[in-house]
Amino acid sequence: MTDFTEISKRYEKDSFVQKSASEQLFDLLKINTTDNVLDLGCGAGNLTKKIAEMTKGKVVGVDASEGMIAEAKKNYGGLGIDFAVCPVEELNYTGCFDVIFCNSTFQWFKHPQVALKSCFNALKANGRIGIQAAGGKAYCPNFIQGTQKVAASLYLNKQFANFTPPWNFMETSKEYAALFENAGFEVLHAEIDQTQSFHSPEEALKIFDSGAAAGYLNQQYYCCPISEDYKSAFRNVVLESFKEQANSEGQVDLVFYRIFLVAMKPQ
């Protein structure tokens, strides 16, 4: 199975896009030196470590993936950070945190309304939550073009037709804002931004593997068995698509649309 536990050992090295987008989220959230912070969907812990360098307050990192938390504990377990395996819907904190930092995770929440209720309860009054996540079903046109090539492949199309996308996407910042407002938050900022970066086709595939592959190549989201041969052929077709997308210098103009949202729990 291709999931975040399998991806965890290479995630910190290959999650270029997630890390670069996190810088904008840090700028928006403005973590203070005494804030207690929850890193929601902390992955392998590299950004949790950065948070711990910003504040003297309590820092907690949670993730639904056992493999990600194992990597986080191995790499940063001695820094006074509490890491735990915990799906967002099962958060059991009440009024504990000044800030919830949620980077490249929100689109994976199966029940976003339940998740936001858990986050609302976990925050102190006037506490802030910030998310950065893939925004819209066409969040990466390059990836969409690659998977369309998979859907057109005579070898892969029948199995790919049995794939059910696991992500929750909204198409506008107003839709995201309304979701948070319905959970009781006051939305301070909500905007879908476009980011671009240039990569070789092989680098673009690593970026695909660092997140999207945990959906597209995960047995959990297929209603029929998928084999290692299928996953290998799928990745080869996506790589071929990236090569076709490359410019004259052999670089893929990788485009992402991302929602950046900051909201506050009212007094």
C-alpha positions, -999 to +999 in steps of 0.1 A: +000+000+000+012+035-009+003+057+021+019+082+044+035+055+065+053+042+034+061+078+023+073+089+058+110+079+054+115+101+023+089+128+031+112+153+047+135+152+017+109+152-010+082+175+004+096+206-013+062+221-022+047+216+012+078+232+030+079+262+006+042+269+011+046+267+048+067+298+049+037+319+038+015+302+065+041+311+091+041+347+080+003+348+083+001+332+117+029+351+134+036+326+162+046+344+194+074+334+217+050+322+245+024+305+223+013+269+229+011+254+194-005+223+180+010+211+147-019+193+131-008+168+105+028+173+116+042+146+092+078+137+099+082+167+123+105+190+104+081+220+106+072+211+142+109+215+151+108+249+134+077+259+155+096+248+187+124+272+178+098+300+176+082+296+210+090+287+246+054+274+249+043+238+247+045+223+212+025+192+202+026+174+169-001+150+159-006+129+127-029+101+117+001+082+102+020+059+126+050+060+102+051+098+102+050+100+140+077+073+142+099+094+120+092+125+139+100+109+172+132+094+158+144+127+144+131+153+169+119+133+199+146+147+222+136+184+217+108+185+242+081+182+216+052+158+223+044+137+192+013+115+190-007+094+165-041+110+165-066+116+137-080+152+139-115+140+146-102+123+178-084+153+192-090+154+230-078+189+240-099+217+255-087+253+256-050+242+254-035+260+224-029+296+213-022+285+177-031+255+155-007+252+125-021+229+097+001+227+067-008+206+036-032+185+056-067+199+055-076+183+021-072+149+037-097+154+065-126+130+058-150+150+079-139+186+079-169+198+100-160+174+128-123+183+124-130+220+128-152+214+159-122+195+174-099+224+165-123+250+180-124+231+213-086+227+214-080+265+211-080+290+238-103+321+234-087+344+208-066+314+196-058+312+159-058+284+134-040+286+101-043+262+072-024+259+039-038+232+017-045+222-019-072+245-032-097+231-057-100+199-077-075+213-102-051+222-075-021+211-096-028+212-134+004+192-140-008+163-118-042+164-134-027+162-169-006+132-157-036+114-143-056+121-174-029+103-193-033+074-169-071+074-176-064+072-213-039+044-210-053+011-224-033-008-198-044+013-168-077+028-175-099-001-163-083-002-129-081+036-126-118+038-132-122+021-098-104+049-080-124+072-057-106+104-048-102+108-010-097+145-009-122+172+002-118+203-021-137+235-023-134+258-053-134+293-038-119+310-007-155+320+002-165+284+005-135+276+028-143+307+049-180+297+052-169+263+065-149+278+093-175+304+101-201+277+105-178+261+130-178+293+151-146+309+139-140+344+128-121+343+095-092+368+093-077+358+060-088+335+032-072+335-002-064+309-029-029+317-043-011+303-073+025+292-068+050+282-095+084+265-094+105+247-120+117+211-117+130+183-138+104+157-146+121+133-121+119+160-094+083+166-103+076+129-098+092+130-064+069+159-055+039+138-068+051+109-047+054+131-015+016+136-013-006+129-042+006+093-045-008+086-011-042+090-027-038+078-063-018+047-054-034+037-022-054+004-022-078+020+003-093+042-024-098+015-050-128-009-051-106-036-068-071-049-060-041-030-074-007-045-078+028-032-076+030-035-114+000-012-116+016+014-093+049+012-112+031+016-145+010+045-132+041+064-120+058+057-154+029+072-172+029+103-149+066+107-154+061+105-192+035+132-189+059+154-170+085+149-197+059+160-223+052+191-202+088+201-199+101+232-216+130+235-240+154+235-210+139+202-197+120+219-168+084+214-158+066+246-148+049+231-117+017+251-107-002+247-075-033+265-063-034+267-025-058+280+001-043+301+028-067+307+057-063+321+092-092+322+116-097+331+153-118+316+181-138+345+194-136+355+231 
